[in-house]
Amino acid sequence: MLSKDLTAASSRPLILSLIAKGERYGYEIIQLIAKMSGGQMEWTEGMLYPVLHRMENEGLLASRWKVAENDRRRKY
């Protein structure tokens, strides 16, 4: 496992690199990070969503609600 400091410092660049390839929703980002890191980075919703909200408030990204194939609403 990586340290919390390294995880925190790398969160913004990693999020931006993922959304640069296409819109993503939160849980999808968590799963992609775990897969890409070989399980070395395990983000939680409690860690990710505050970062996403701050980034949106700072104008680094935009979000929108969308209905998924299973009729659940997701914020992309």
JOQUI-V863007 format. One record per residue. N is the residue number from 1. RES is the residue in three letters. NEAR is the number of other C-alpha atoms within 12 Angstrom. Layout:
# JOQUI-V863007
N_RES_NEAR ; N_RES_NEAR
This chain:
# JOQUI-V863007
1_MET_14 ; 2_LEU_17 ; 3_SER_13 ; 4_LYS_15 ; 5_ASP_11 ; 6_LEU_15 ; 7_THR_25 ; 8_ALA_21 ; 9_ALA_14 ; 10_SER_21 ; 11_SER_29 ; 12_ARG_27 ; 13_PRO_19 ; 14_LEU_27 ; 15_ILE_33 ; 16_LEU_22 ; 17_SER_19 ; 18_LEU_23 ; 19_ILE_23 ; 20_ALA_14 ; 21_LYS_11 ; 22_GLY_14 ; 23_GLU_22 ; 24_ARG_29 ; 25_TYR_28 ; 26_GLY_30 ; 27_TYR_22 ; 28_GLU_23 ; 29_ILE_34 ; 30_ILE_28 ; 31_GLN_23 ; 32_LEU_24 ; 33_ILE_28 ; 34_ALA_21 ; 35_LYS_15 ; 36_MET_15 ; 37_SER_18 ; 38_GLY_13 ; 39_GLY_15 ; 40_GLN_18 ; 41_MET_27 ; 42_GLU_27 ; 43_TRP_33 ; 44_THR_21 ; 45_GLU_18 ; 46_GLY_14 ; 47_MET_22 ; 48_LEU_28 ; 49_TYR_23 ; 50_PRO_18 ; 51_VAL_28 ; 52_LEU_33 ; 53_HIS_22 ; 54_ARG_18 ; 55_MET_20 ; 56_GLU_19 ; 57_ASN_13 ; 58_GLU_12 ; 59_GLY_11 ; 60_LEU_19 ; 61_LEU_24 ; 62_ALA_21 ; 63_SER_21 ; 64_ARG_14 ; 65_TRP_16 ; 66_LYS_16 ; 67_VAL_13 ; 68_ALA_13 ; 69_GLU_8 ; 70_ASN_8 ; 71_ASP_9 ; 72_ARG_10 ; 73_ARG_14 ; 74_ARG_19 ; 75_LYS_21 ; 76_TYR_24
